[in-house]
């Protein structure tokens, strides 16, 4: 089997790959991250993750991020996390992602990598379907018992 060029793999993935340092500054941003979030690599590198985190979620995000950095543990390595995110133009996205802790030679956590997918269309479809089901159930409940 030929050697795998992991840099090429990550740069060309259809899902976004975003890597941050221990303080939460973006140190890697692939082309899919640009497609999903609208920020270029030059826009994103060196910036805080606040770039894509809605303001109302920032406190919770940073509490979790700091806890992960301190404990060197995350439950989102195998569990898909679904949260809102921000696009460069200001509209809200629905994203799903997993994270991996990136460690140094001594095993210390040096950063976090995330593989992110835009699930906005699926989220909107599911929300519309839930609304339609609720409307149909309400209509059915309002009908006289003998109606068919």
DSSP file (Angstrom, degrees, kcal/mol; ACC not computed):
  #  RESIDUE AA STRUCTURE BP1 BP2  ACC     N-H-->O    O-->H-N    N-H-->O    O-->H-N    TCO  KAPPA ALPHA  PHI   PSI    X-CA   Y-CA   Z-CA
    1    1 A X              0   0    0      0, 0.0     3,-0.1     0, 0.0     2,-0.0   0.000 360.0 360.0 360.0 134.7    0.0    0.0    0.0
    2    2 A X        -     0   0    0      1,-0.1     2,-0.0     0, 0.0     0, 0.0  -0.299 360.0 -88.6 -69.5 157.5    1.4    3.4   -0.9
    3    3 A X        -     0   0    0      1,-0.1     2,-0.5     2,-0.0    -1,-0.1  -0.356  43.2-123.3 -62.8 144.4    2.1    5.9    1.9
    4    4 A X        -     0   0    0     -3,-0.1     2,-1.3    -2,-0.0     3,-0.1  -0.801   7.8-141.9 -95.2 129.6   -0.8    8.1    2.7
    5    5 A X     >  -     0   0    0     -2,-0.5     4,-2.2     1,-0.2     5,-0.1  -0.747  21.1-176.5 -88.8  92.8   -0.4   11.9    2.5
    6    6 A X  H  > S+     0   0    0     -2,-1.3     4,-2.7     1,-0.2     5,-0.2   0.832  78.7  56.5 -65.7 -32.9   -2.4   12.8    5.5
    7    7 A X  H  > S+     0   0    0      2,-0.2     4,-2.4     1,-0.2    -1,-0.2   0.935 109.8  45.8 -63.0 -44.8   -2.0   16.6    4.9
    8    8 A X  H  > S+     0   0    0      2,-0.2     4,-1.8     1,-0.2    -2,-0.2   0.904 112.1  52.8 -62.9 -41.1   -3.5   16.2    1.5
    9    9 A X  H  X S+     0   0    0     -4,-2.2     4,-0.6     1,-0.2    -2,-0.2   0.944 112.9  42.1 -58.8 -50.8   -6.3   14.0    2.9
   10   10 A X  H >< S+     0   0    0     -4,-2.7     3,-0.7     1,-0.2    -1,-0.2   0.886 113.6  52.0 -68.0 -39.4   -7.3   16.5    5.6
   11   11 A X  H 3< S+     0   0    0     -4,-2.4    20,-0.8    -5,-0.2    21,-0.3   0.820 115.3  41.7 -67.0 -29.3   -7.1   19.5    3.2
   12   12 A X  H 3< S+     0   0    0     -4,-1.8    -1,-0.2    -5,-0.2    -2,-0.2   0.389  84.5 124.9-101.9   4.1   -9.3   17.9    0.6
   13   13 A X    <<  -     0   0    0     -3,-0.7    19,-0.3    -4,-0.6     4,-0.1  -0.253  62.5-134.1 -61.6 150.3  -11.9   16.3    2.9
   14   14 A X  S    S+     0   0    0      2,-0.1     2,-0.3    17,-0.1    -1,-0.1   0.728  90.1  70.2 -75.5 -23.3  -15.6   17.2    2.3
   15   15 A X  S    S-     0   0    0    102,-0.1    17,-0.3     1,-0.1    18,-0.2  -0.675  96.8-102.4 -92.0 150.3  -16.1   17.8    6.0
   16   16 A X  E     -A  116   0A   0    100,-2.3   100,-2.8    16,-0.3     2,-0.5  -0.444  29.5-160.2 -69.0 142.6  -14.5   20.8    7.7
   17   17 A X  E     +A  115   0A   0     98,-0.2    13,-1.6    -2,-0.1     2,-0.4  -0.988  13.7 176.6-124.2 119.6  -11.4   20.2    9.8
   18   18 A X  E     -AB 114  29A   0     96,-2.2    96,-2.5    -2,-0.5     2,-0.4  -0.988   7.3-169.4-125.8 130.2  -10.6   22.9   12.3
   19   19 A X  E     -AB 113  28A   0      9,-2.0     8,-3.3    -2,-0.4     9,-1.6  -0.966   4.5-171.6-121.8 136.1   -7.7   22.6   14.8
   20   20 A X  E     -AB 112  26A   0     92,-2.9    92,-1.7    -2,-0.4     6,-0.2  -0.873  19.7-122.7-122.5 157.6   -7.1   24.9   17.7
   21   21 A X  E >   -A  111   0A   0      4,-2.3     3,-1.8    -2,-0.3    90,-0.2  -0.228  49.5 -80.4 -84.4-176.2   -4.3   25.4   20.2
   22   22 A X  T 3  S+     0   0    0     88,-1.0    89,-0.1     1,-0.3    47,-0.1   0.749 131.4  50.8 -60.2 -25.5   -4.7   25.1   23.9
   23   23 A X  T 3  S-     0   0    0     87,-0.2    -1,-0.3     2,-0.1    88,-0.1   0.496 121.5-103.8 -90.8  -4.8   -6.1   28.6   24.2
   24   24 A X  S <  S+     0   0    0     -3,-1.8    25,-1.2     1,-0.3     2,-0.3   0.622  71.1 144.6  92.9  13.2   -8.7   28.1   21.5
   25   25 A X  B     -E   48   0B   0     23,-0.2    -4,-2.3    24,-0.1     2,-0.3  -0.693  56.3-110.6 -84.5 139.2   -7.0   30.0   18.7
   26   26 A X  E     +B   20   0A   0     21,-3.3    20,-3.5    18,-0.4    -6,-0.3  -0.537  42.6 165.5 -73.6 126.3   -7.5   28.4   15.2
   27   27 A X  E     +     0   0A   0     -8,-3.3     2,-0.3    -2,-0.3    -7,-0.2   0.486  67.0  33.7-118.1 -10.8   -4.2   26.9   13.8
   28   28 A X  E     +B   19   0A   0     -9,-1.6    -9,-2.0    16,-0.1    -1,-0.3  -0.985  56.6 169.4-147.6 139.1   -5.7   24.9   11.0
   29   29 A X  E     -B   18   0A   0     -2,-0.3   -11,-0.2   -11,-0.2    16,-0.1  -0.904  18.8-153.6-150.9 111.5   -8.6   25.5    8.7
   30   30 A X    >>  -     0   0    0    -13,-1.6     4,-1.5    -2,-0.3     3,-0.5  -0.282  34.0 -97.6 -88.6 176.7   -9.3   23.4    5.6
   31   31 A X  H 3> S+     0   0    0    -20,-0.8     4,-2.3     1,-0.3     5,-0.1   0.839 122.5  57.4 -61.9 -34.5  -11.1   24.3    2.4
   32   32 A X  H 3> S+     0   0    0    -19,-0.3     4,-2.6   -17,-0.3   -16,-0.3   0.852 102.2  55.5 -66.5 -32.8  -14.4   22.6    3.6
   33   33 A X  H <> S+     0   0    0     -3,-0.5     4,-2.8   -18,-0.2     5,-0.4   0.898 108.1  49.2 -64.1 -39.1  -14.3   24.9    6.7
   34   34 A X  H  X S+     0   0    0     -4,-1.5     4,-2.2     2,-0.2    -2,-0.2   0.928 111.9  48.4 -63.2 -44.9  -14.2   27.9    4.3
   35   35 A X  H  < S+     0   0    0     -4,-2.3    -2,-0.2     2,-0.2    -1,-0.2   0.905 118.6  39.6 -61.7 -42.7  -17.1   26.4    2.3
   36   36 A X  H  < S+     0   0    0     -4,-2.6    -2,-0.2    -5,-0.1    -1,-0.2   0.935 129.3  26.1 -74.7 -47.9  -19.2   25.8    5.4
   37   37 A X  H  < S-     0   0    0     -4,-2.8    51,-3.0    -5,-0.2    -3,-0.2   0.639  93.8-129.7 -97.4 -16.3  -18.4   28.9    7.4
   38   38 A X     <  +     0   0    0     -4,-2.2     2,-0.4    -5,-0.4    -4,-0.2   0.271  68.3 119.7  86.9 -13.2  -17.5   31.4    4.7
   39   39 A X        -     0   0    0     -6,-0.4    -1,-0.3     1,-0.1    -2,-0.2  -0.704  60.7-130.3 -86.3 135.7  -14.3   32.5    6.4
   40   40 A X     >  -     0   0    0     -2,-0.4     4,-2.0    -3,-0.1     5,-0.2  -0.283  28.0-104.1 -73.7 168.7  -11.1   32.0    4.4
   41   41 A X  H  > S+     0   0    0      1,-0.2     4,-2.8     2,-0.2    -1,-0.1   0.911 125.5  52.3 -58.6 -42.1   -8.1   30.3    5.9
   42   42 A X  H  4 S+     0   0    0      1,-0.2    -1,-0.2     2,-0.2    -3,-0.0   0.866 109.1  50.4 -63.7 -36.5   -6.5   33.8    6.2
   43   43 A X  H  4 S+     0   0    0      1,-0.1    -1,-0.2     3,-0.0    -2,-0.2   0.894 118.4  38.0 -63.7 -40.1   -9.6   35.1    8.0
   44   44 A X  H >< S+     0   0    0     -4,-2.0     3,-2.4     2,-0.1   -18,-0.4   0.854  86.3 100.3 -87.8 -38.8   -9.6   32.2   10.5
   45   45 A X  T 3< S+     0   0    0     -4,-2.8   -18,-0.2     1,-0.3     3,-0.1  -0.257  97.2  10.3 -59.2 131.0   -6.0   31.4   11.4
   46   46 A X  T 3  S+     0   0    0    -20,-3.5    -1,-0.3     1,-0.3     2,-0.2   0.266 103.7 118.5  86.8 -11.1   -5.0   33.0   14.7
   47   47 A X    <   -     0   0    0     -3,-2.4   -21,-3.3   -21,-0.2    -1,-0.3  -0.485  69.3-105.2 -86.4 157.7   -8.6   33.9   15.5
   48   48 A X  B >   -E   25   0B   0    -23,-0.2     3,-1.9    -2,-0.2   -23,-0.2  -0.405  31.1-111.3 -71.8 154.8  -10.6   32.6   18.5
   49   49 A X  G >> S+     0   0    0    -25,-1.2     3,-2.2     1,-0.3     4,-0.8   0.648 107.9  88.7 -61.7 -13.7  -13.3   30.0   17.9
   50   50 A X  G 34  +     0   0    0      1,-0.3    -1,-0.3     2,-0.2     3,-0.2   0.728  68.4  80.5 -55.8 -19.4  -15.7   32.8   18.8
   51   51 A X  G <4 S+     0   0    0     -3,-1.9    -1,-0.3     1,-0.2    -2,-0.2   0.847 109.6  20.0 -52.6 -37.3  -15.5   33.5   15.1
   52   52 A X  T <4 S+     0   0    0     -3,-2.2    34,-2.3    -4,-0.1     2,-0.6   0.354 104.8  95.5-118.9   3.2  -18.0   30.7   14.5
   53   53 A X  S  < S-     0   0    0     -4,-0.8    32,-0.1    32,-0.2     5,-0.1  -0.859  77.0-120.8-100.6 122.6  -19.7   30.3   17.9
   54   54 A X    >>  -     0   0    0     -2,-0.6     3,-1.9    30,-0.3     4,-0.7  -0.306  26.9-116.6 -57.6 144.0  -22.9   32.2   18.5
   55   55 A X  H >> S+     0   0    0      1,-0.3     3,-1.1     2,-0.2     4,-0.5   0.855 112.8  57.2 -53.6 -41.0  -22.6   34.6   21.4
   56   56 A X  H 34 S+     0   0    0      1,-0.2    -1,-0.3     2,-0.1     4,-0.3   0.688 110.0  45.7 -68.9 -16.0  -25.2   32.9   23.5
   57   57 A X  H <> S+     0   0    0     -3,-1.9     4,-2.6     1,-0.1    -1,-0.2   0.512  88.1  89.7 -98.5  -7.4  -23.3   29.6   23.3
   58   58 A X  H <X S+     0   0    0     -3,-1.1     4,-2.9    -4,-0.7     5,-0.3   0.897  83.8  50.9 -63.4 -44.0  -19.8   31.0   24.1
   59   59 A X  H  X S+     0   0    0     -4,-0.5     4,-2.1     1,-0.2    -1,-0.2   0.942 114.6  43.4 -59.1 -48.4  -19.9   30.7   27.9
   60   60 A X  H  > S+     0   0    0     -4,-0.3     4,-2.2     2,-0.2    -1,-0.2   0.909 114.2  51.9 -63.7 -42.2  -20.9   27.1   27.7
   61   61 A X  H  X S+     0   0    0     -4,-2.6     4,-2.9     1,-0.2    -2,-0.2   0.954 111.8  44.7 -58.8 -51.1  -18.4   26.3   25.0
   62   62 A X  H  X S+     0   0    0     -4,-2.9     4,-2.6     1,-0.2     5,-0.2   0.835 109.6  55.8 -68.9 -31.8  -15.5   27.8   26.8
   63   63 A X  H  X S+     0   0    0     -4,-2.1     4,-2.0    -5,-0.3    -1,-0.2   0.952 114.0  41.2 -59.4 -48.3  -16.4   26.1   30.1
   64   64 A X  H  X S+     0   0    0     -4,-2.2     4,-2.5     2,-0.2    -2,-0.2   0.895 114.5  51.5 -66.2 -41.4  -16.3   22.8   28.3
   65   65 A X  H  X S+     0   0    0     -4,-2.9     4,-2.5     2,-0.2    -2,-0.2   0.942 112.1  45.5 -61.9 -48.9  -13.2   23.6   26.3
   66   66 A X  H  X S+     0   0    0     -4,-2.6     4,-2.2     1,-0.2    -1,-0.2   0.880 112.5  51.3 -64.8 -38.0  -11.2   24.7   29.4
   67   67 A X  H  X S+     0   0    0     -4,-2.0     4,-2.6    -5,-0.2     6,-0.3   0.913 110.9  49.2 -63.3 -42.3  -12.4   21.6   31.3
   68   68 A X  H  X>S+     0   0    0     -4,-2.5     4,-2.0     1,-0.2     5,-0.6   0.915 110.9  49.0 -63.4 -43.6  -11.3   19.4   28.4
   69   69 A X  H  <5S+     0   0    0     -4,-2.5    40,-0.3     1,-0.2    -1,-0.2   0.890 115.9  43.9 -64.0 -38.3   -7.9   21.1   28.2
   70   70 A X  H  <5S+     0   0    0     -4,-2.2    -2,-0.2    -5,-0.2    -1,-0.2   0.872 122.6  35.6 -74.4 -37.8   -7.4   20.7   32.0
   71   71 A X  H  <5S-     0   0    0     -4,-2.6    -2,-0.2     2,-0.2    -1,-0.2   0.633  93.6-136.5 -92.6 -15.1   -8.7   17.1   32.3
   72   72 A X  T  <5 +     0   0    0     -4,-2.0     2,-0.4    -5,-0.2    -3,-0.2   0.819  69.7 108.6  59.0  32.6   -7.3   15.8   28.9
   73   73 A X      < +     0   0    0     -5,-0.6     2,-0.3    -6,-0.3    -1,-0.2  -0.997  42.3 178.1-139.4 143.7  -10.7   14.0   28.4
   74   74 A X        -     0   0    0     -2,-0.4     3,-0.5    -3,-0.1    27,-0.1  -0.997  24.0-155.6-140.9 143.2  -13.6   14.6   26.1
   75   75 A X  S  > S+     0   0    0     -2,-0.3     4,-0.6     1,-0.2     3,-0.5   0.481  88.8  74.2 -91.1  -3.1  -16.8   12.7   25.6
   76   76 A X  T  4  +     0   0    0      1,-0.2    23,-2.2     2,-0.2     5,-0.2   0.216  64.9  92.6 -97.9  15.8  -17.2   14.0   22.1
   77   77 A X  T  4 S+     0   0    0     -3,-0.5    -1,-0.2    21,-0.2    -2,-0.1   0.838 111.6   9.6 -72.0 -32.9  -14.5   11.9   20.5
   78   78 A X  T  4 S+     0   0    0     -3,-0.5     2,-0.5    20,-0.1    -2,-0.2   0.474 117.2  82.2-122.7  -9.8  -17.0    9.3   19.6
   79   79 A X  S  < S-     0   0    0     -4,-0.6     2,-0.4    20,-0.1    20,-0.2  -0.869  80.1-124.7-101.3 128.7  -20.3   11.1   20.4
   80   80 A X        -     0   0    0     -2,-0.5     2,-0.5    18,-0.1    18,-0.2  -0.568  21.9-152.4 -73.5 125.6  -21.6   13.4   17.7
   81   81 A X  E     -C   97   0A   0     16,-2.9    16,-2.4    -2,-0.4     2,-0.5  -0.865   6.6-161.9-100.1 130.8  -22.2   16.9   19.1
   82   82 A X  E     +C   96   0A   0     -2,-0.5     2,-0.3    14,-0.2    14,-0.2  -0.964  25.2 146.4-118.2 121.5  -24.8   19.0   17.4
   83   83 A X  E     -C   95   0A   0     12,-2.0    12,-2.9    -2,-0.5     2,-0.2  -0.936  47.8 -96.3-145.7 163.1  -24.8   22.8   18.0
   84   84 A X  E     -C   94   0A   0     -2,-0.3   -30,-0.3    10,-0.2     2,-0.3  -0.526  41.5-177.5 -78.3 155.9  -25.5   26.0   16.2
   85   85 A X  E     -C   93   0A   0      8,-2.0     8,-2.9    -2,-0.2     2,-0.4  -0.914  22.5-109.4-145.0 170.7  -22.7   27.9   14.6
   86   86 A X  E     -C   92   0A   0    -34,-2.3     2,-0.3    -2,-0.3     6,-0.2  -0.875  16.3-147.9-111.1 139.0  -22.2   31.2   12.7
   87   87 A X    >   -     0   0    0      4,-2.4     3,-2.3    -2,-0.4   -49,-0.2  -0.657  34.7-108.1 -91.5 156.8  -21.5   31.8    9.0
   88   88 A X  T 3  S+     0   0    0    -51,-3.0   -50,-0.1     1,-0.3    -1,-0.1   0.841 120.3  56.8 -54.0 -36.4  -19.4   34.8    8.0
   89   89 A X  T 3  S-     0   0    0    -52,-0.2    -1,-0.3     2,-0.1   -51,-0.1   0.468 122.2-106.1 -80.0   1.2  -22.5   36.6    6.7
   90   90 A X  S <  S+     0   0    0     -3,-2.3    -2,-0.1     1,-0.3     2,-0.1   0.262  76.1 130.6  98.9 -12.3  -24.2   36.2   10.1
   91   91 A X        -     0   0    0     -5,-0.1    -4,-2.4     1,-0.1    -1,-0.3  -0.437  59.1-111.7 -77.3 155.1  -26.7   33.5    9.4
   92   92 A X  E     -C   86   0A   0     -6,-0.2     2,-0.3    -2,-0.1    -6,-0.2  -0.637  29.4-163.5 -88.3 139.6  -26.9   30.6   11.8
   93   93 A X  E     -C   85   0A   0     -8,-2.9    -8,-2.0    -2,-0.3     2,-0.6  -0.782  17.7-133.5-111.5 158.9  -25.9   27.1   10.8
   94   94 A X  E     -C   84   0A   0     -2,-0.3    25,-3.1   -10,-0.2    26,-0.4  -0.976  35.2-178.6-111.1 116.9  -26.6   23.7   12.4
   95   95 A X  E     -CD  83 118A   0    -12,-2.9   -12,-2.0    -2,-0.6     2,-0.4  -0.806  19.9-159.0-117.2 157.3  -23.4   21.7   12.6
   96   96 A X  E     +CD  82 117A   0     21,-2.2    21,-2.7    -2,-0.3     2,-0.3  -0.996  25.6 159.4-130.2 138.1  -22.5   18.3   13.9
   97   97 A X  E     -CD  81 116A   0    -16,-2.4   -16,-2.9    -2,-0.4     2,-0.3  -0.990  32.0-144.5-155.2 161.5  -19.0   17.3   14.9
   98   98 A X  E     - D   0 115A   0     17,-1.5    17,-2.1    -2,-0.3     2,-0.3  -0.883  24.0-146.6-119.5 158.3  -16.6   15.1   16.8
   99   99 A X  E     - D   0 114A   0    -23,-2.2     2,-0.4    -2,-0.3    15,-0.2  -0.889   8.0-161.1-125.5 157.0  -13.4   16.2   18.4
  100  100 A X  E     - D   0 113A   0     13,-2.7    13,-2.9    -2,-0.3     2,-0.4  -0.999  21.5-125.7-135.3 140.5  -10.0   14.7   19.1
  101  101 A X  E     - D   0 112A   0     -2,-0.4     2,-0.6    11,-0.2    11,-0.2  -0.688  19.6-147.7 -84.6 135.2   -7.4   15.8   21.6
  102  102 A X  E     - D   0 111A   0      9,-2.7     8,-3.4    -2,-0.4     9,-1.5  -0.916  20.7-167.0-106.7 122.4   -4.0   16.5   20.1
  103  103 A X  E     - D   0 109A   0     -2,-0.6     6,-0.2     6,-0.3     2,-0.1  -0.745  15.1-127.8-115.2 156.1   -1.2   15.7   22.5
  104  104 A X    >   -     0   0    0      4,-2.7     3,-1.8    -2,-0.3    -1,-0.1  -0.200  47.5 -82.6 -85.7-176.4    2.5   16.5   22.7
  105  105 A X  T 3  S+     0   0    0      1,-0.3    -1,-0.0     2,-0.1    -2,-0.0   0.757 130.8  51.8 -63.7 -26.3    5.3   13.9   23.2
  106  106 A X  T 3  S-     0   0    0      2,-0.1    -1,-0.3     0, 0.0     3,-0.1   0.398 121.8-105.8 -89.8   2.5    4.7   13.9   27.0
  107  107 A X  S <  S+     0   0    0     -3,-1.8     2,-0.2     1,-0.3    -2,-0.1   0.465  72.5 144.3  88.4   1.4    1.0   13.2   26.6
  108  108 A X        -     0   0    0      1,-0.1    -4,-2.7    -5,-0.1     2,-0.4  -0.517  58.0-109.1 -75.9 141.5    0.0   16.8   27.5
  109  109 A X  E     + D   0 103A   0    -40,-0.3    -6,-0.3    -6,-0.2     3,-0.1  -0.560  40.7 170.6 -72.2 124.8   -3.0   18.2   25.6
  110  110 A X  E     -     0   0A   0     -8,-3.4   -88,-1.0    -2,-0.4     2,-0.3   0.570  59.4 -27.6-109.9 -15.8   -1.8   20.9   23.2
  111  111 A X  E     -AD  21 102A   0     -9,-1.5    -9,-2.7   -90,-0.2     2,-0.4  -0.982  57.4-103.3-178.8-175.9   -5.0   21.5   21.2
  112  112 A X  E     -AD  20 101A   0    -92,-1.7   -92,-2.9    -2,-0.3     2,-0.4  -0.993  18.8-158.4-134.3 136.8   -8.2   20.1   19.8
  113  113 A X  E     -AD  19 100A   0    -13,-2.9   -13,-2.7    -2,-0.4     2,-0.4  -0.911  10.9-166.4-111.8 145.5   -9.2   19.0   16.3
  114  114 A X  E     -AD  18  99A   0    -96,-2.5   -96,-2.2    -2,-0.4     2,-0.6  -0.995  16.1-153.2-133.0 138.7  -12.7   18.9   15.1
  115  115 A X  E     -AD  17  98A   0    -17,-2.1   -17,-1.5    -2,-0.4     2,-0.4  -0.965  29.8-169.1-108.3 119.6  -14.3   17.3   12.1
  116  116 A X  E     -AD  16  97A   0   -100,-2.8  -100,-2.3    -2,-0.6     2,-0.4  -0.887  16.6-169.3-123.2 138.2  -17.4   19.3   11.3
  117  117 A X  E     - D   0  96A   0    -21,-2.7   -21,-2.2    -2,-0.4     2,-0.7  -0.980  26.1-125.0-124.7 138.2  -20.4   18.8    9.0
  118  118 A X  E     + D   0  95A   0     -2,-0.4   -23,-0.2   -23,-0.2     3,-0.2  -0.732  32.1 170.3 -80.4 115.9  -23.0   21.3    8.0
  119  119 A X     >  +     0   0    0    -25,-3.1     4,-2.9    -2,-0.7     5,-0.2   0.085  36.3 119.7-112.5  21.5  -26.4   19.7    8.9
  120  120 A X  H  > S+     0   0    0    -26,-0.4     4,-2.6     1,-0.2     5,-0.2   0.916  75.0  47.2 -56.8 -49.6  -28.5   22.8    8.4
  121  121 A X  H  > S+     0   0    0      1,-0.2     4,-2.3     2,-0.2    -1,-0.2   0.923 115.2  46.2 -60.9 -42.4  -30.7   21.4    5.6
  122  122 A X  H  > S+     0   0    0      2,-0.2     4,-2.6     1,-0.2    -1,-0.2   0.918 112.6  50.6 -64.6 -43.0  -31.3   18.2    7.5
  123  123 A X  H  X S+     0   0    0     -4,-2.9     4,-2.4     1,-0.2    -2,-0.2   0.914 111.5  48.0 -60.7 -44.0  -32.1   20.1   10.7
  124  124 A X  H  X S+     0   0    0     -4,-2.6     4,-2.3    -5,-0.2    -1,-0.2   0.894 111.7  50.1 -64.9 -40.4  -34.6   22.3    8.9
  125  125 A X  H  X S+     0   0    0     -4,-2.3     4,-2.3    -5,-0.2    -2,-0.2   0.922 111.9  47.6 -62.9 -44.5  -36.3   19.3    7.3
  126  126 A X  H  X S+     0   0    0     -4,-2.6     4,-2.6     2,-0.2    -2,-0.2   0.895 111.2  50.8 -64.9 -39.8  -36.6   17.6   10.6
  127  127 A X  H  X S+     0   0    0     -4,-2.4     4,-2.2     2,-0.2    -1,-0.2   0.916 111.2  48.1 -63.5 -43.2  -38.0   20.7   12.3
  128  128 A X  H  X S+     0   0    0     -4,-2.3     4,-2.3     1,-0.2    -2,-0.2   0.893 112.1  49.9 -63.8 -39.8  -40.6   21.1    9.6
  129  129 A X  H  X S+     0   0    0     -4,-2.3     4,-2.5     2,-0.2    -2,-0.2   0.913 110.0  49.7 -65.7 -43.1  -41.5   17.4    9.9
  130  130 A X  H  X S+     0   0    0     -4,-2.6     4,-2.3     1,-0.2    -2,-0.2   0.897 111.5  49.9 -61.8 -39.7  -41.9   17.7   13.7
  131  131 A X  H  X S+     0   0    0     -4,-2.2     4,-2.3     2,-0.2    -2,-0.2   0.924 110.9  48.9 -64.0 -44.4  -44.1   20.8   13.2
  132  132 A X  H  X S+     0   0    0     -4,-2.3     4,-2.5     1,-0.2    -2,-0.2   0.905 110.8  50.1 -63.6 -42.2  -46.3   19.0   10.6
  133  133 A X  H  X S+     0   0    0     -4,-2.5     4,-2.7     2,-0.2    -1,-0.2   0.922 110.3  50.1 -61.9 -44.2  -46.7   16.0   12.9
  134  134 A X  H  X S+     0   0    0     -4,-2.3     4,-2.4     1,-0.2    -2,-0.2   0.903 111.2  49.4 -61.9 -41.3  -47.7   18.2   15.8
  135  135 A X  H  X S+     0   0    0     -4,-2.3     4,-2.4     2,-0.2    -2,-0.2   0.923 112.6  46.9 -63.3 -44.1  -50.2   20.0   13.6
  136  136 A X  H  X S+     0   0    0     -4,-2.5     4,-2.5     2,-0.2    -2,-0.2   0.899 112.5  49.5 -65.5 -40.6  -51.7   16.7   12.4
  137  137 A X  H  X S+     0   0    0     -4,-2.7     4,-2.4     2,-0.2    -1,-0.2   0.896 111.5  49.4 -65.0 -39.5  -51.8   15.3   16.0
  138  138 A X  H  X S+     0   0    0     -4,-2.4     4,-1.5     2,-0.2    -2,-0.2   0.904 112.1  48.1 -65.6 -41.0  -53.6   18.4   17.2
  139  139 A X  H  X S+     0   0    0     -4,-2.4     4,-0.9     2,-0.2    -2,-0.2   0.914 112.5  48.6 -64.7 -42.8  -56.1   18.2   14.4
  140  140 A X  H >< S+     0   0    0     -4,-2.5     3,-0.7     1,-0.2    -2,-0.2   0.903 110.6  50.9 -63.3 -42.3  -56.7   14.6   15.1
  141  141 A X  H 3< S+     0   0    0     -4,-2.4    -1,-0.2     1,-0.2    -2,-0.2   0.809 108.3  53.4 -65.8 -29.7  -57.2   15.2   18.8
  142  142 A X  H 3< S+     0   0    0     -4,-1.5    -1,-0.2    -5,-0.1    -2,-0.2   0.657  89.5  96.6 -81.0 -16.3  -59.7   18.0   18.0
  143  143 A X  S << S-     0   0    0     -4,-0.9    -3,-0.0    -3,-0.7    -4,-0.0  -0.428  89.9 -96.7 -73.2 147.6  -61.9   15.8   15.8
  144  144 A X    >   -     0   0    0      1,-0.1     3,-1.8    -2,-0.1    -1,-0.1  -0.319  38.0-112.9 -59.3 148.5  -65.0   14.2   17.4
  145  145 A X  T 3  S+     0   0    0      1,-0.3    -1,-0.1    -3,-0.1    -2,-0.1   0.780 114.0  52.7 -58.3 -28.9  -64.2   10.6   18.5
  146  146 A X  T 3  S+     0   0    0      2,-0.0    -1,-0.3     0, 0.0     2,-0.1   0.606  84.9 106.8 -85.4  -9.6  -66.5    9.0   15.9
  147  147 A X    <         0   0    0     -3,-1.8    -4,-0.0     1,-0.1     0, 0.0  -0.409 360.0 360.0 -72.4 143.8  -65.0   10.8   13.0
  148  148 A X              0   0    0     -2,-0.1    -1,-0.1     0, 0.0    -3,-0.0   0.365 360.0 360.0-129.6 360.0  -62.8    8.8   10.6
